Amino acid sequence: MEEKDMTIYDLEEEQKFKILRVKLTGEIGKRLADMGFISGATGVVVRSALFGSPLQINLNGCNISLRKKEARGIEVEPL
């Protein structure tokens, strides 16, 4: 049985993570890479909205809001 990949969307508030890979391609994937969403980068989930979107992420000292679709495209390892 294959284990489901953990994404930023699966994390709890105030949980730290390390990015394993960004599964999104095209313009969105490029923009995320430009903002620091690259393999090995670490961050923390600051908070999420009432229905889980958007999520506020702190990555390299910058607060970034991600939509649910984007958060599900970033594979992470909890720290």
ABEGO torsion letter per residue (X at the ends): XBBBBBBAAABBBGBBBBBABBABBEAAAAAAAAAGBBBGBBBBBABBBAAGOBBBBBBGGBBBBBBAAAAAABBBBBX
